[in-house]
Structures are given as structure tokens and as C-alpha cells.
């Protein structure tokens, strides 16, 4: 029975954070692609006898990886940020009370509404 409860909890969290998990999977895939390209570029630079450019490729690779990791941290922070309850927002807003209209103003508004309906 404990296994079923544990499984239900895990699947509930996966469902709750599905967008975050998808974004993190895409970021991990991009990091693997960057590593593959870096290995390919280093191999090309060695065959073309330009070993002095390997350091620049290494800096570029790590700059891209650090940028992707910063993006992942930003996504995690946004997902874990607590949103204020919707019911509490309504309470904090000030409700405007309608002002009392005189009988002349009421007649005038009613006449305007009737005229606008007739024009249609």
C-alpha cells in the first residue's frame, strides 16, 4: 500500500511541474549537443593544426553551458515562487460604491439608453 501512495505522490508532482521538467529536459539536451559540437570542433582544430583556437572554443562552450544553467535556475525559481491566492486579491481591492443619482439624472440616463437602443 505504501508503494501505491508513494507512486501517486511522485506522479502528482510530475504532473504539477510538467512544464518545468520539460524545460529542464530541453536544457539538458542542449548541453549534450554543445558537448558533442565542442568535441567535433576540437577534433577539427587538431587536424587543421590550429591548437591555439581550442582555448577560445572551450570558453565559448562553458559560456553557453553557464547561460543554460542560469536559465534552468531561473525556471526553477519561477516554478517554486508562491503565487498569492486569488481570493485574497479580491479582498484587498477597494470596492467603489456607486454614487446616488438624483431623479433627473436617472431620467436622463434612461433616456440616453432608450435613444441608443432605438438607433441600433
N, C-alpha and C positions, 0 to 999 in steps of 0.2 A: 504494500500500500504506500509505503514511503517513496518508492521509486516513481509511482504514478504522480504523486504530489510534486516531487522534485522535477519531473518531466514537464508537468503543467506549468510550474513556475518558470522554468527555463524557456519554454515556448511562449509564455506570456511576455517575458522580457524581450525575446527575439521579435515578437510582433510589435511591441511598443517602440523599439528602437530600430525598426527595419530600414528606415531611410539612412540613419547613421551607419548601420552595418554595411549597407550597400556603398555608401560613400567611402568608408574605410577600406572596403574590398577593392574599390577602383583605385584608391591611393596606393595600396599595396601592390596592385598590378602595375601601376605606373612606375613604382620604384624598381620592380623586377625588370621592366622594359628598359629603364635608364641603365641599370647594371649591365644588361645584355648589350646595349649600344656602346657603353663605355668599353667593354671587353673587345668589341669589334673595332672600335676606333683605336685602341691601344695596339691591337694586332696590326692594323693598317699602318700606324705610325712607325712601328718597329720594322715592318717590311720596307717602308719607304725611307728608312734611315733618318727619321725626324724625331728622335727620342726627346729632344728638348721641348717638344709641344705636349708631352704626356702630362706634365705638371698642370698645364692650363686645362687639359681635358679632365683631370682629377678635380680641380677647383670647380669647374662647371658642373661636374656630376654631383659633388657634395652640395653645391648651392641649390641645385634642383631638388635634391633629397631633403635638405633642411627646409626649403619652401613647402614641399609637400607635407612634411611632418608638422610644420606650423599650421598649415591648413587643416590637418587632421585634429590638432589640439583645439583649433577654433570651432570645428564642427562638434567636438565632444563637449566643449564648454557651452555651446548654444543648446545642445540637446539636454544637458543637465541643469540648465538655468530654469529656475522656478518661475512659472507664469502666474500672475495674480489671478485669483478666482474671478470669474465673470460676474457673479452675483454681488461681490463686494464693490466692483466698479460702479454698478448702478446706484449703490447706496451713497457713494461719495459725490456723485454729481448733484448739483443743486437743481431742484425742480422749480421751473418758473411757474408762478401762479398767474393764471390769466387775469388781466385787469377787468374790473367791472365796466361794462358798457352802458351808456345811457340808452333810453328808448329810441332816441333819434338816431344814434349810431347803429343800433341793431336794425332799425328800419332801412337805413342807408345800405348797410352790408347785405341785407336780404334782397334789396332792390338790385344791387350790383350782381349778385349771384343769379337772380332771375334773368337779368338782361344778358349775362354771359351765356346762360343756357339757351336763350332764345336765338342768339346769334349763331350758334352751332347748328 
